[in-house]
Every structure is written in structure tokens, then in C-alpha cells.
Amino acid sequence: MKSRLAFAALATAAVTVSPLAATAPALAATGEVVVFTNALQPLFVYTNPNGCHNLPADPHQINNQTDSEVRLYAFPGCIGPVAWILRPGYGVNTAPIGSFSA
């Protein structure tokens, strides 16, 4: 009887711990998000981006050189609906984009 109680206690503990292990926080994207504005400005490079980043005024092209998807938003602060999801290894000529998250 004691062994059944011990087994039940261990099984309950395992079930209780499992959901916590499955919700570990995601890591930051590895690589760079590169933004081109115009030929008179240097490239804006965001290395290993994590979270929300406001973009410089008038971005013309955004390249995702990370290992994660990048979500583009029309407004600063990553508010509003996602305007575009940029897969790793892809770039896009942008309409007015205000921010991105990785």
C-alpha cells in the first residue's frame, strides 16, 4: 500500500512540474535585422534583437538575417496589427513601418 501511495505522489509531482518546463521563455533571435533608409545614411543594424524596436524614419528595406521570424508593425511601439511577418533569410521593401519585434 505504501508503494502505491509513493508512486501516486511521484506521478502527481511529475504532472505538476511538466507544464512549468514546457513554458520556458524563448531566447532572443540570433543574427541581425538590417534596415536601409537611403544612400546618404549608414545601415541600421540590430544585433541579436529581442523584443520591440522602433525603426528609423522612412525605412525603405528591412532584411531579416536572424534565425527567427520578425514581425513588422505600422506604428512605433509594436502596437496595432502585424503588418508583415518576415521569415529568416528574407527582406522586404517597406511601406511606412514604425517598428519590429523579434
VMD Tcl script that draws the C-alpha trace (Angstrom):
set ca {
  {0.00 0.00 0.00}
  {2.84 2.37 0.86}
  {4.47 1.79 -2.54}
  {1.21 2.70 -4.32}
  {0.95 5.93 -2.32}
  {4.58 6.76 -3.06}
  {4.04 6.08 -6.79}
  {0.90 8.25 -6.81}
  {2.77 11.09 -5.11}
  {5.63 10.89 -7.64}
  {3.23 10.75 -10.58}
  {1.37 13.80 -9.27}
  {4.64 15.71 -8.82}
  {5.75 14.83 -12.36}
  {2.46 16.05 -13.84}
  {2.68 19.25 -11.81}
  {6.25 20.03 -12.93}
  {5.82 19.19 -16.62}
  {3.73 22.25 -17.62}
  {6.28 24.55 -15.99}
  {9.12 23.04 -18.00}
  {7.15 23.42 -21.22}
  {6.71 27.18 -20.73}
  {10.38 28.16 -20.62}
  {10.97 31.66 -22.05}
  {12.03 31.93 -25.69}
  {15.54 33.04 -26.49}
  {16.37 36.22 -28.38}
  {16.79 35.96 -32.13}
  {20.37 35.27 -33.16}
  {21.73 37.32 -36.04}
  {20.91 40.76 -37.38}
  {17.98 42.76 -38.66}
  {19.35 45.27 -41.19}
  {17.43 48.39 -42.22}
  {18.24 50.57 -45.26}
  {16.81 54.10 -45.32}
  {18.70 55.92 -48.09}
  {22.12 56.10 -49.77}
  {23.22 59.01 -47.53}
  {22.72 57.13 -44.26}
  {24.60 54.11 -42.91}
  {22.64 50.89 -42.48}
  {20.83 50.46 -39.17}
  {21.86 47.09 -37.72}
  {20.06 45.44 -34.80}
  {22.23 42.58 -33.49}
  {20.50 39.69 -31.69}
  {17.24 41.65 -31.38}
  {14.91 40.81 -28.52}
  {11.54 42.46 -28.01}
  {10.25 45.58 -29.73}
  {12.43 48.05 -31.66}
  {11.33 51.34 -33.18}
  {12.67 51.86 -36.69}
  {14.37 54.98 -38.05}
  {12.23 57.41 -40.02}
  {11.41 56.34 -43.57}
  {12.85 52.82 -43.78}
  {12.99 51.54 -47.37}
  {14.17 47.96 -46.92}
  {14.33 45.54 -43.98}
  {16.35 42.31 -44.12}
  {15.95 39.52 -41.59}
  {19.32 37.82 -41.14}
  {18.29 36.15 -37.87}
  {17.15 32.63 -37.09}
  {13.63 33.80 -36.09}
  {10.61 35.43 -37.67}
  {10.45 39.22 -37.44}
  {7.06 40.90 -37.11}
  {6.69 44.36 -38.68}
  {4.20 46.93 -37.36}
  {2.95 50.13 -38.96}
  {3.30 52.07 -35.71}
  {6.12 52.61 -33.19}
  {5.97 50.53 -30.03}
  {4.82 47.37 -31.85}
  {1.19 48.38 -31.44}
  {-1.64 47.57 -33.77}
  {-1.92 44.55 -36.02}
  {1.14 42.88 -37.53}
  {1.68 44.40 -40.97}
  {4.11 41.72 -42.20}
  {5.91 38.62 -40.94}
  {9.42 38.42 -42.32}
  {10.90 34.92 -42.33}
  {14.61 34.29 -41.65}
  {16.77 34.99 -44.69}
  {14.21 37.26 -46.38}
  {13.89 41.00 -46.92}
  {11.11 43.34 -47.91}
  {10.79 46.81 -49.42}
  {8.64 48.61 -46.93}
  {5.69 50.88 -46.91}
  {5.75 53.07 -43.80}
  {6.76 50.73 -40.99}
  {7.26 52.04 -37.47}
  {8.65 49.11 -35.51}
  {9.51 45.42 -35.43}
  {9.69 42.64 -32.88}
  {11.81 39.50 -32.85}
}
mol new
graphics top color blue
foreach p $ca { graphics top sphere $p radius 0.5 }
foreach p [lrange $ca 0 end-1] q [lrange $ca 1 end] { graphics top cylinder $p $q radius 0.2 }
display resetview
